[in-house]
């Protein structure tokens, strides 16, 4: 399907070859940091991002535990290991622009890194970078949390081993 000028731009980059995960495993989803851009910080962006990630991934895991607030990656990693989860998912927002595109001419944008660790072997198995930018066409712009939905759904559909 061809994208129109009003469509958002989505770029999903797998740092190494994608390691597929078994369905029905357990995972701990760390709370993302709040996003920011050159001019602003966005206090509720971490909460919005974790909700979208949870929505995209929860049907693939037997149990997906979402952290309730932001803590250090080390703290959350150790908490996940202590509770014997199979995987640890660490989302980090590196850019979040939520602008009034119609008035500013600046497109909304989100850049997020997702790292997935195997807690049984203590290894980083997947690192994924999402860069999504909204259209500048009035009426077609999307918020950063809306921009995450399509790439995260695509990642989830490719991330897990197909059941036979």
Helices and strands as residue ranges (DSSP letters): E 9-14, E 26-29, E 35-36, E 41-42, H 45-57, G 58-60, E 63-66, H 73-82, E 87-97, H 101-104, E 109-118, E 123-133, H 144-159
